[in-house]
Amino acid sequence: MVLLGVITFVVLREISANRLLLYRQNKEIEELNVAFMAYDSKQTTLSANGVVIHLVKTDNLLTISNDSEEVLRLEIRQEKP
């Protein structure tokens, strides 16, 4: 009986960990989708599906952030001949 309890506990803990990982991945995907929409529509701030994204563009850098953290930073590097 104790073995069954231990196995059940381990399985439930792994299910919980996998759900948390899936939630985080879906959040990141949603942030990137909103960022692509903002970039395509040439907006610096866009809110959709509960996600608020801010874009900062310079000549060599594109920074994508949500309200609390940087999501993605793209740097344009050009080689000099």
C-alpha positions in Angstrom: 0.0 0.0 0.0 2.9 2.4 0.8 4.5 1.6 -2.6 1.2 2.5 -4.4 1.1 5.8 -2.4 4.7 6.6 -3.3 4.2 5.8 -7.0 1.0 7.9 -7.0 2.8 10.8 -5.4 5.7 10.7 -7.9 3.3 10.5 -10.9 1.2 13.5 -9.7 4.3 15.5 -9.0 5.6 14.9 -12.5 2.2 15.8 -14.0 2.2 19.0 -12.1 5.8 19.9 -13.2 4.8 19.1 -16.8 1.8 21.3 -16.6 3.9 24.2 -15.3 6.4 23.8 -18.1 3.6 23.7 -20.7 2.1 26.9 -19.2 5.4 28.7 -19.4 6.0 27.6 -22.9 2.5 28.6 -24.0 3.1 32.0 -22.4 6.3 32.5 -24.3 4.7 31.5 -27.6 1.8 34.0 -26.9 4.3 36.7 -26.2 6.2 36.1 -29.4 2.9 35.9 -31.4 1.9 39.3 -30.0 5.4 40.7 -30.7 5.1 39.6 -34.4 1.7 41.2 -34.7 3.1 44.5 -33.2 6.1 44.4 -35.5 4.0 43.7 -38.6 1.6 46.5 -37.7 4.5 48.9 -36.9 3.3 49.5 -33.4 5.6 50.0 -30.4 3.1 48.7 -27.8 0.5 46.0 -28.4 -1.9 44.3 -26.0 -3.6 41.1 -27.0 -4.9 38.0 -25.1 -3.7 39.5 -21.8 -0.2 40.0 -23.0 1.3 43.5 -23.3 4.4 43.7 -25.5 6.7 46.7 -26.0 9.0 47.0 -29.1 12.1 49.2 -29.1 13.8 49.5 -32.5 17.0 51.2 -33.3 19.2 50.9 -36.4 21.0 47.8 -35.1 18.8 46.5 -32.4 15.2 45.2 -31.8 14.2 44.6 -28.2 11.0 42.9 -27.3 9.8 43.0 -23.8 6.6 42.4 -21.8 5.7 44.4 -18.7 8.3 42.7 -16.4 11.1 41.3 -18.5 13.0 41.2 -21.8 11.6 38.5 -24.1 13.9 38.7 -27.1 16.8 40.9 -28.3 17.8 40.9 -31.9 21.0 42.5 -33.0 21.7 43.3 -36.6 25.4 42.7 -37.3 26.9 43.8 -40.6 30.2 42.6 -41.8 32.5 45.3 -43.3 34.2 44.3 -46.5 
